[in-house]
Amino acid sequence: MKFGEIYERIEGTKQQQMMELEKHRMEFTRDLEVQRMQLFMQTQIEVAKMEHAKHGGTEHYL
């Protein structure tokens, strides 16, 4: 094998590894965003429940 062929194989492998790493990074970022949105929505639901309970409790006294 010539030096050029070895270099091309190494560079090709390196390129594949970089693409795989980028793919994993994108998946991680997507999963993190999904978790963030779920936490935000759950927080909004809990706030709405507390407000409903607060307002629901005072309506009986009006």
N, CA, C and O atoms as a Maestro MAE file, in Angstrom:
{
 s_m_m2io_version
 :::
 2.0.0
}

f_m_ct {
 s_m_title
 :::
 protein
 m_atom[248] {
  # First column is atom index #
  i_m_mmod_type
  r_m_x_coord
  r_m_y_coord
  r_m_z_coord
  i_m_residue_number
  s_m_chain_name
  s_m_pdb_residue_name
  s_m_pdb_atom_name
  i_m_atomic_number
  :::
  1 25 0.836 -1.175 0.000 1 A "MET " " N  " 7
  2 3 0.000 0.000 0.000 1 A "MET " " CA " 6
  3 2 0.883 1.241 0.000 1 A "MET " " C  " 6
  4 15 1.905 1.301 0.683 1 A "MET " " O  " 8
  5 25 0.469 2.213 -0.771 2 A "LYS " " N  " 7
  6 3 1.231 3.450 -0.844 2 A "LYS " " CA " 6
  7 2 0.796 4.395 0.267 2 A "LYS " " C  " 6
  8 15 -0.285 4.266 0.843 2 A "LYS " " O  " 8
  9 25 1.669 5.341 0.543 3 A "PHE " " N  " 7
  10 3 1.390 6.325 1.587 3 A "PHE " " CA " 6
  11 2 0.085 7.060 1.302 3 A "PHE " " C  " 6
  12 15 -0.703 7.288 2.220 3 A "PHE " " O  " 8
  13 25 -0.154 7.431 0.062 4 A "GLY " " N  " 7
  14 3 -1.374 8.158 -0.308 4 A "GLY " " CA " 6
  15 2 -2.635 7.353 -0.025 4 A "GLY " " C  " 6
  16 15 -3.636 7.900 0.437 4 A "GLY " " O  " 8
  17 25 -2.586 6.062 -0.300 5 A "GLU " " N  " 7
  18 3 -3.743 5.200 -0.045 5 A "GLU " " CA " 6
  19 2 -4.024 5.078 1.456 5 A "GLU " " C  " 6
  20 15 -5.175 5.118 1.892 5 A "GLU " " O  " 8
  21 25 -2.969 4.931 2.220 6 A "ILE " " N  " 7
  22 3 -3.126 4.846 3.678 6 A "ILE " " CA " 6
  23 2 -3.711 6.140 4.216 6 A "ILE " " C  " 6
  24 15 -4.618 6.128 5.048 6 A "ILE " " O  " 8
  25 25 -3.182 7.252 3.731 7 A "TYR " " N  " 7
  26 3 -3.667 8.565 4.169 7 A "TYR " " CA " 6
  27 2 -5.152 8.728 3.842 7 A "TYR " " C  " 6
  28 15 -5.921 9.213 4.672 7 A "TYR " " O  " 8
  29 25 -5.554 8.325 2.638 8 A "GLU " " N  " 7
  30 3 -6.959 8.425 2.232 8 A "GLU " " CA " 6
  31 2 -7.859 7.564 3.116 8 A "GLU " " C  " 6
  32 15 -8.948 7.991 3.497 8 A "GLU " " O  " 8
  33 25 -7.408 6.359 3.440 9 A "ARG " " N  " 7
  34 3 -8.201 5.483 4.313 9 A "ARG " " CA " 6
  35 2 -8.363 6.095 5.702 9 A "ARG " " C  " 6
  36 15 -9.452 6.085 6.274 9 A "ARG " " O  " 8
  37 25 -7.271 6.623 6.230 10 A "ILE " " N  " 7
  38 3 -7.329 7.239 7.558 10 A "ILE " " CA " 6
  39 2 -8.257 8.447 7.537 10 A "ILE " " C  " 6
  40 15 -9.080 8.613 8.438 10 A "ILE " " O  " 8
  41 25 -8.132 9.279 6.532 11 A "GLU " " N  " 7
  42 3 -8.984 10.469 6.431 11 A "GLU " " CA " 6
  43 2 -10.453 10.082 6.249 11 A "GLU " " C  " 6
  44 15 -11.341 10.726 6.808 11 A "GLU " " O  " 8
  45 25 -10.706 9.040 5.473 12 A "GLY " " N  " 7
  46 3 -12.078 8.567 5.285 12 A "GLY " " CA " 6
  47 2 -12.679 8.069 6.593 12 A "GLY " " C  " 6
  48 15 -13.828 8.365 6.918 12 A "GLY " " O  " 8
  49 25 -11.888 7.315 7.330 13 A "THR " " N  " 7
  50 3 -12.339 6.820 8.635 13 A "THR " " CA " 6
  51 2 -12.584 7.978 9.589 13 A "THR " " C  " 6
  52 15 -13.573 7.999 10.321 13 A "THR " " O  " 8
  53 25 -11.676 8.930 9.570 14 A "LYS " " N  " 7
  54 3 -11.822 10.106 10.436 14 A "LYS " " CA " 6
  55 2 -13.095 10.876 10.093 14 A "LYS " " C  " 6
  56 15 -13.813 11.330 10.984 14 A "LYS " " O  " 8
  57 25 -13.365 11.017 8.812 15 A "GLN " " N  " 7
  58 3 -14.579 11.717 8.361 15 A "GLN " " CA " 6
  59 2 -15.831 10.985 8.842 15 A "GLN " " C  " 6
  60 15 -16.780 11.619 9.303 15 A "GLN " " O  " 8
  61 25 -15.838 9.658 8.739 16 A "GLN " " N  " 7
  62 3 -16.982 8.870 9.202 16 A "GLN " " CA " 6
  63 2 -17.185 9.032 10.707 16 A "GLN " " C  " 6
  64 15 -18.315 9.168 11.174 16 A "GLN " " O  " 8
  65 25 -16.100 9.017 11.454 17 A "GLN " " N  " 7
  66 3 -16.191 9.185 12.904 17 A "GLN " " CA " 6
  67 2 -16.729 10.569 13.262 17 A "GLN " " C  " 6
  68 15 -17.525 10.704 14.191 17 A "GLN " " O  " 8
  69 25 -16.303 11.585 12.538 18 A "MET " " N  " 7
  70 3 -16.787 12.942 12.787 18 A "MET " " CA " 6
  71 2 -18.280 13.043 12.476 18 A "MET " " C  " 6
  72 15 -19.022 13.697 13.208 18 A "MET " " O  " 8
  73 25 -18.718 12.405 11.407 19 A "MET " " N  " 7
  74 3 -20.138 12.416 11.064 19 A "MET " " CA " 6
  75 2 -20.957 11.690 12.131 19 A "MET " " C  " 6
  76 15 -22.041 12.142 12.500 19 A "MET " " O  " 8
  77 25 -20.441 10.575 12.621 20 A "GLU " " N  " 7
  78 3 -21.129 9.820 13.671 20 A "GLU " " CA " 6
  79 2 -21.196 10.639 14.962 20 A "GLU " " C  " 6
  80 15 -22.223 10.652 15.641 20 A "GLU " " O  " 8
  81 25 -20.125 11.305 15.288 21 A "LEU " " N  " 7
  82 3 -20.092 12.154 16.478 21 A "LEU " " CA " 6
  83 2 -21.101 13.294 16.358 21 A "LEU " " C  " 6
  84 15 -21.799 13.609 17.322 21 A "LEU " " O  " 8
  85 25 -21.178 13.901 15.199 22 A "GLU " " N  " 7
  86 3 -22.142 14.984 14.968 22 A "GLU " " CA " 6
  87 2 -23.573 14.457 15.070 22 A "GLU " " C  " 6
  88 15 -24.451 15.133 15.606 22 A "GLU " " O  " 8
  89 25 -23.801 13.264 14.560 23 A "LYS " " N  " 7
  90 3 -25.126 12.644 14.651 23 A "LYS " " CA " 6
  91 2 -25.517 12.439 16.113 23 A "LYS " " C  " 6
  92 15 -26.648 12.728 16.503 23 A "LYS " " O  " 8
  93 25 -24.583 11.942 16.918 24 A "HIS " " N  " 7
  94 3 -24.848 11.740 18.347 24 A "HIS " " CA " 6
  95 2 -25.088 13.073 19.052 24 A "HIS " " C  " 6
  96 15 -25.948 13.166 19.928 24 A "HIS " " O  " 8
  97 25 -24.343 14.090 18.679 25 A "ARG " " N  " 7
  98 3 -24.514 15.411 19.274 25 A "ARG " " CA " 6
  99 2 -25.906 15.952 18.975 25 A "ARG " " C  " 6
  100 15 -26.566 16.509 19.853 25 A "ARG " " O  " 8
  101 25 -26.346 15.787 17.738 26 A "MET " " N  " 7
  102 3 -27.672 16.264 17.348 26 A "MET " " CA " 6
  103 2 -28.774 15.503 18.087 26 A "MET " " C  " 6
  104 15 -29.759 16.104 18.516 26 A "MET " " O  " 8
  105 25 -28.617 14.193 18.237 27 A "GLU " " N  " 7
  106 3 -29.597 13.391 18.977 27 A "GLU " " CA " 6
  107 2 -29.657 13.832 20.437 27 A "GLU " " C  " 6
  108 15 -30.738 13.958 21.011 27 A "GLU " " O  " 8
  109 25 -28.494 14.065 21.028 28 A "PHE " " N  " 7
  110 3 -28.438 14.511 22.418 28 A "PHE " " CA " 6
  111 2 -29.125 15.861 22.571 28 A "PHE " " C  " 6
  112 15 -29.891 16.069 23.511 28 A "PHE " " O  " 8
  113 25 -28.852 16.771 21.650 29 A "THR " " N  " 7
  114 3 -29.464 18.100 21.693 29 A "THR " " CA " 6
  115 2 -30.975 17.995 21.562 29 A "THR " " C  " 6
  116 15 -31.710 18.674 22.278 29 A "THR " " O  " 8
  117 25 -31.440 17.151 20.656 30 A "ARG " " N  " 7
  118 3 -32.881 16.957 20.476 30 A "ARG " " CA " 6
  119 2 -33.517 16.385 21.744 30 A "ARG " " C  " 6
  120 15 -34.556 16.869 22.193 30 A "ARG " " O  " 8
  121 25 -32.900 15.364 22.313 31 A "ASP " " N  " 7
  122 3 -33.435 14.751 23.530 31 A "ASP " " CA " 6
  123 2 -33.461 15.743 24.687 31 A "ASP " " C  " 6
  124 15 -34.410 15.763 25.472 31 A "ASP " " O  " 8
  125 25 -32.438 16.552 24.792 32 A "LEU " " N  " 7
  126 3 -32.384 17.564 25.842 32 A "LEU " " CA " 6
  127 2 -33.503 18.583 25.669 32 A "LEU " " C  " 6
  128 15 -34.123 18.998 26.648 32 A "LEU " " O  " 8
  129 25 -33.759 18.984 24.441 33 A "GLU " " N  " 7
  130 3 -34.833 19.944 24.164 33 A "GLU " " CA " 6
  131 2 -36.202 19.336 24.486 33 A "GLU " " C  " 6
  132 15 -37.078 20.021 25.012 33 A "GLU " " O  " 8
  133 25 -36.381 18.066 24.172 34 A "VAL " " N  " 7
  134 3 -37.642 17.390 24.497 34 A "VAL " " CA " 6
  135 2 -37.842 17.361 26.011 34 A "VAL " " C  " 6
  136 15 -38.942 17.628 26.496 34 A "VAL " " O  " 8
  137 25 -36.797 17.042 26.750 35 A "GLN " " N  " 7
  138 3 -36.895 17.032 28.211 35 A "GLN " " CA " 6
  139 2 -37.207 18.425 28.747 35 A "GLN " " C  " 6
  140 15 -38.007 18.573 29.670 35 A "GLN " " O  " 8
  141 25 -36.582 19.436 28.175 36 A "ARG " " N  " 7
  142 3 -36.827 20.813 28.604 36 A "ARG " " CA " 6
  143 2 -38.287 21.189 28.379 36 A "ARG " " C  " 6
  144 15 -38.921 21.792 29.245 36 A "ARG " " O  " 8
  145 25 -38.812 20.831 27.219 37 A "MET " " N  " 7
  146 3 -40.208 21.145 26.910 37 A "MET " " CA " 6
  147 2 -41.159 20.383 27.839 37 A "MET " " C  " 6
  148 15 -42.163 20.939 28.284 37 A "MET " " O  " 8
  149 25 -40.854 19.133 28.128 38 A "GLN " " N  " 7
  150 3 -41.696 18.351 29.038 38 A "GLN " " CA " 6
  151 2 -41.702 18.967 30.431 38 A "GLN " " C  " 6
  152 15 -42.752 19.054 31.067 38 A "GLN " " O  " 8
  153 25 -40.547 19.391 30.902 39 A "LEU " " N  " 7
  154 3 -40.461 20.032 32.212 39 A "LEU " " CA " 6
  155 2 -41.252 21.334 32.223 39 A "LEU " " C  " 6
  156 15 -41.969 21.624 33.181 39 A "LEU " " O  " 8
  157 25 -41.120 22.112 31.163 40 A "PHE " " N  " 7
  158 3 -41.854 23.373 31.064 40 A "PHE " " CA " 6
  159 2 -43.361 23.119 31.083 40 A "PHE " " C  " 6
  160 15 -44.097 23.796 31.801 40 A "PHE " " O  " 8
  161 25 -43.818 22.150 30.298 41 A "MET " " N  " 7
  162 3 -45.252 21.862 30.235 41 A "MET " " CA " 6
  163 2 -45.767 21.341 31.572 41 A "MET " " C  " 6
  164 15 -46.852 21.720 32.014 41 A "MET " " O  " 8
  165 25 -44.992 20.475 32.215 42 A "GLN " " N  " 7
  166 3 -45.405 19.952 33.517 42 A "GLN " " CA " 6
  167 2 -45.482 21.085 34.540 42 A "GLN " " C  " 6
  168 15 -46.393 21.112 35.368 42 A "GLN " " O  " 8
  169 25 -44.543 22.007 34.489 43 A "THR " " N  " 7
  170 3 -44.562 23.160 35.390 43 A "THR " " CA " 6
  171 2 -45.795 24.010 35.136 43 A "THR " " C  " 6
  172 15 -46.447 24.457 36.080 43 A "THR " " O  " 8
  173 25 -46.120 24.236 33.868 44 A "GLN " " N  " 7
  174 3 -47.307 25.021 33.531 44 A "GLN " " CA " 6
  175 2 -48.577 24.345 34.047 44 A "GLN " " C  " 6
  176 15 -49.483 25.016 34.542 44 A "GLN " " O  " 8
  177 25 -48.640 23.032 33.932 45 A "ILE " " N  " 7
  178 3 -49.800 22.284 34.425 45 A "ILE " " CA " 6
  179 2 -49.918 22.433 35.938 45 A "ILE " " C  " 6
  180 15 -51.009 22.661 36.462 45 A "ILE " " O  " 8
  181 25 -48.792 22.305 36.639 46 A "GLU " " N  " 7
  182 3 -48.817 22.434 38.099 46 A "GLU " " CA " 6
  183 2 -49.232 23.841 38.522 46 A "GLU " " C  " 6
  184 15 -50.000 23.997 39.472 46 A "GLU " " O  " 8
  185 25 -48.736 24.860 37.833 47 A "VAL " " N  " 7
  186 3 -49.124 26.243 38.138 47 A "VAL " " CA " 6
  187 2 -50.618 26.426 37.902 47 A "VAL " " C  " 6
  188 15 -51.307 27.039 38.717 47 A "VAL " " O  " 8
  189 25 -51.114 25.899 36.796 48 A "ALA " " N  " 7
  190 3 -52.543 26.020 36.487 48 A "ALA " " CA " 6
  191 2 -53.386 25.314 37.549 48 A "ALA " " C  " 6
  192 15 -54.436 25.822 37.945 48 A "ALA " " O  " 8
  193 25 -52.932 24.144 38.013 49 A "LYS " " N  " 7
  194 3 -53.655 23.421 39.063 49 A "LYS " " CA " 6
  195 2 -53.701 24.243 40.346 49 A "LYS " " C  " 6
  196 15 -54.740 24.330 41.001 49 A "LYS " " O  " 8
  197 25 -52.560 24.848 40.703 50 A "MET " " N  " 7
  198 3 -52.517 25.655 41.926 50 A "MET " " CA " 6
  199 2 -53.421 26.875 41.803 50 A "MET " " C  " 6
  200 15 -54.129 27.224 42.748 50 A "MET " " O  " 8
  201 25 -53.399 27.522 40.646 51 A "GLU " " N  " 7
  202 3 -54.255 28.691 40.445 51 A "GLU " " CA " 6
  203 2 -55.727 28.293 40.466 51 A "GLU " " C  " 6
  204 15 -56.563 29.007 41.021 51 A "GLU " " O  " 8
  205 25 -56.035 27.164 39.867 52 A "HIS " " N  " 7
  206 3 -57.416 26.681 39.854 52 A "HIS " " CA " 6
  207 2 -57.887 26.381 41.280 52 A "HIS " " C  " 6
  208 15 -58.999 26.740 41.666 52 A "HIS " " O  " 8
  209 25 -57.034 25.726 42.045 53 A "ALA " " N  " 7
  210 3 -57.383 25.402 43.430 53 A "ALA " " CA " 6
  211 2 -57.539 26.680 44.246 53 A "ALA " " C  " 6
  212 15 -58.438 26.786 45.081 53 A "ALA " " O  " 8
  213 25 -56.664 27.643 44.002 54 A "LYS " " N  " 7
  214 3 -56.720 28.916 44.724 54 A "LYS " " CA " 6
  215 2 -58.007 29.662 44.391 54 A "LYS " " C  " 6
  216 15 -58.716 30.119 45.287 54 A "LYS " " O  " 8
  217 25 -58.300 29.782 43.117 55 A "HIS " " N  " 7
  218 3 -59.507 30.497 42.691 55 A "HIS " " CA " 6
  219 2 -60.764 29.678 42.961 55 A "HIS " " C  " 6
  220 15 -61.814 30.233 43.285 55 A "HIS " " O  " 8
  221 25 -60.661 28.390 42.831 56 A "GLY " " N  " 7
  222 3 -61.804 27.520 43.090 56 A "GLY " " CA " 6
  223 2 -62.211 27.570 44.551 56 A "GLY " " C  " 6
  224 15 -63.399 27.526 44.871 56 A "GLY " " O  " 8
  225 25 -61.235 27.662 45.435 57 A "GLY " " N  " 7
  226 3 -61.527 27.729 46.858 57 A "GLY " " CA " 6
  227 2 -62.163 29.040 47.262 57 A "GLY " " C  " 6
  228 15 -62.986 29.058 48.178 57 A "GLY " " O  " 8
  229 25 -61.813 30.141 46.614 58 A "THR " " N  " 7
  230 3 -62.368 31.450 46.987 58 A "THR " " CA " 6
  231 2 -63.726 31.680 46.357 58 A "THR " " C  " 6
  232 15 -64.495 32.502 46.856 58 A "THR " " O  " 8
  233 25 -64.048 30.985 45.279 59 A "GLU " " N  " 7
  234 3 -65.343 31.184 44.624 59 A "GLU " " CA " 6
  235 2 -66.497 30.754 45.528 59 A "GLU " " C  " 6
  236 15 -67.594 31.306 45.449 59 A "GLU " " O  " 8
  237 25 -66.249 29.788 46.368 60 A "HIS " " N  " 7
  238 3 -67.306 29.304 47.257 60 A "HIS " " CA " 6
  239 2 -67.676 30.347 48.313 60 A "HIS " " C  " 6
  240 15 -68.774 30.305 48.869 60 A "HIS " " O  " 8
  241 25 -66.776 31.270 48.587 61 A "TYR " " N  " 7
  242 3 -67.024 32.271 49.619 61 A "TYR " " CA " 6
  243 2 -67.591 33.559 49.062 61 A "TYR " " C  " 6
  244 15 -67.947 34.444 49.840 61 A "TYR " " O  " 8
  245 25 -67.692 33.706 47.763 62 A "LEU " " N  " 7
  246 3 -68.204 34.947 47.167 62 A "LEU " " CA " 6
  247 2 -69.688 35.001 47.130 62 A "LEU " " C  " 6
  248 15 -70.258 35.984 46.656 62 A "LEU " " O  " 8
  :::
 }
 m_bond[247] {
  # First column is bond index #
  i_m_from
  i_m_to
  i_m_order
  :::
  1 1 2 1
  2 2 3 1
  3 3 4 2
  4 3 5 1
  5 5 6 1
  6 6 7 1
  7 7 8 2
  8 7 9 1
  9 9 10 1
  10 10 11 1
  11 11 12 2
  12 11 13 1
  13 13 14 1
  14 14 15 1
  15 15 16 2
  16 15 17 1
  17 17 18 1
  18 18 19 1
  19 19 20 2
  20 19 21 1
  21 21 22 1
  22 22 23 1
  23 23 24 2
  24 23 25 1
  25 25 26 1
  26 26 27 1
  27 27 28 2
  28 27 29 1
  29 29 30 1
  30 30 31 1
  31 31 32 2
  32 31 33 1
  33 33 34 1
  34 34 35 1
  35 35 36 2
  36 35 37 1
  37 37 38 1
  38 38 39 1
  39 39 40 2
  40 39 41 1
  41 41 42 1
  42 42 43 1
  43 43 44 2
  44 43 45 1
  45 45 46 1
  46 46 47 1
  47 47 48 2
  48 47 49 1
  49 49 50 1
  50 50 51 1
  51 51 52 2
  52 51 53 1
  53 53 54 1
  54 54 55 1
  55 55 56 2
  56 55 57 1
  57 57 58 1
  58 58 59 1
  59 59 60 2
  60 59 61 1
  61 61 62 1
  62 62 63 1
  63 63 64 2
  64 63 65 1
  65 65 66 1
  66 66 67 1
  67 67 68 2
  68 67 69 1
  69 69 70 1
  70 70 71 1
  71 71 72 2
  72 71 73 1
  73 73 74 1
  74 74 75 1
  75 75 76 2
  76 75 77 1
  77 77 78 1
  78 78 79 1
  79 79 80 2
  80 79 81 1
  81 81 82 1
  82 82 83 1
  83 83 84 2
  84 83 85 1
  85 85 86 1
  86 86 87 1
  87 87 88 2
  88 87 89 1
  89 89 90 1
  90 90 91 1
  91 91 92 2
  92 91 93 1
  93 93 94 1
  94 94 95 1
  95 95 96 2
  96 95 97 1
  97 97 98 1
  98 98 99 1
  99 99 100 2
  100 99 101 1
  101 101 102 1
  102 102 103 1
  103 103 104 2
  104 103 105 1
  105 105 106 1
  106 106 107 1
  107 107 108 2
  108 107 109 1
  109 109 110 1
  110 110 111 1
  111 111 112 2
  112 111 113 1
  113 113 114 1
  114 114 115 1
  115 115 116 2
  116 115 117 1
  117 117 118 1
  118 118 119 1
  119 119 120 2
  120 119 121 1
  121 121 122 1
  122 122 123 1
  123 123 124 2
  124 123 125 1
  125 125 126 1
  126 126 127 1
  127 127 128 2
  128 127 129 1
  129 129 130 1
  130 130 131 1
  131 131 132 2
  132 131 133 1
  133 133 134 1
  134 134 135 1
  135 135 136 2
  136 135 137 1
  137 137 138 1
  138 138 139 1
  139 139 140 2
  140 139 141 1
  141 141 142 1
  142 142 143 1
  143 143 144 2
  144 143 145 1
  145 145 146 1
  146 146 147 1
  147 147 148 2
  148 147 149 1
  149 149 150 1
  150 150 151 1
  151 151 152 2
  152 151 153 1
  153 153 154 1
  154 154 155 1
  155 155 156 2
  156 155 157 1
  157 157 158 1
  158 158 159 1
  159 159 160 2
  160 159 161 1
  161 161 162 1
  162 162 163 1
  163 163 164 2
  164 163 165 1
  165 165 166 1
  166 166 167 1
  167 167 168 2
  168 167 169 1
  169 169 170 1
  170 170 171 1
  171 171 172 2
  172 171 173 1
  173 173 174 1
  174 174 175 1
  175 175 176 2
  176 175 177 1
  177 177 178 1
  178 178 179 1
  179 179 180 2
  180 179 181 1
  181 181 182 1
  182 182 183 1
  183 183 184 2
  184 183 185 1
  185 185 186 1
  186 186 187 1
  187 187 188 2
  188 187 189 1
  189 189 190 1
  190 190 191 1
  191 191 192 2
  192 191 193 1
  193 193 194 1
  194 194 195 1
  195 195 196 2
  196 195 197 1
  197 197 198 1
  198 198 199 1
  199 199 200 2
  200 199 201 1
  201 201 202 1
  202 202 203 1
  203 203 204 2
  204 203 205 1
  205 205 206 1
  206 206 207 1
  207 207 208 2
  208 207 209 1
  209 209 210 1
  210 210 211 1
  211 211 212 2
  212 211 213 1
  213 213 214 1
  214 214 215 1
  215 215 216 2
  216 215 217 1
  217 217 218 1
  218 218 219 1
  219 219 220 2
  220 219 221 1
  221 221 222 1
  222 222 223 1
  223 223 224 2
  224 223 225 1
  225 225 226 1
  226 226 227 1
  227 227 228 2
  228 227 229 1
  229 229 230 1
  230 230 231 1
  231 231 232 2
  232 231 233 1
  233 233 234 1
  234 234 235 1
  235 235 236 2
  236 235 237 1
  237 237 238 1
  238 238 239 1
  239 239 240 2
  240 239 241 1
  241 241 242 1
  242 242 243 1
  243 243 244 2
  244 243 245 1
  245 245 246 1
  246 246 247 1
  247 247 248 2
  :::
 }
}
